[in-house]
Amino acid sequence: MPIFEYQCQSCESEFELLIRSRESQPACPDCGSDELDKLISAPSAHVSTGGLPIASSCPPSDAPPCGPGCCRR
């Protein structure tokens, strides 16, 4: 179920809502108005700062890897 960001035209409140179906008409949680503008949201992505588990367990080497894992030339 997607989460959408809205701004209320009546009170200008910005909020996120989990929308369960396309038929549901969301309403402002602050004033109850259904006159909403859907805002453009940035996509959400989880990025790990650590290396790949396979590559991080390889012994150090000056040679480039030849594929995933510890294959060194």
Buried (B, 14 or more C-beta within 10 A) or exposed (E): EEEBBBBBEEEEBEBEBEBEEEEEEBBBEEEEEEEBEEEEEEEEEEEEEEEEEEEEEBEEEEEEBEEEEEEEE
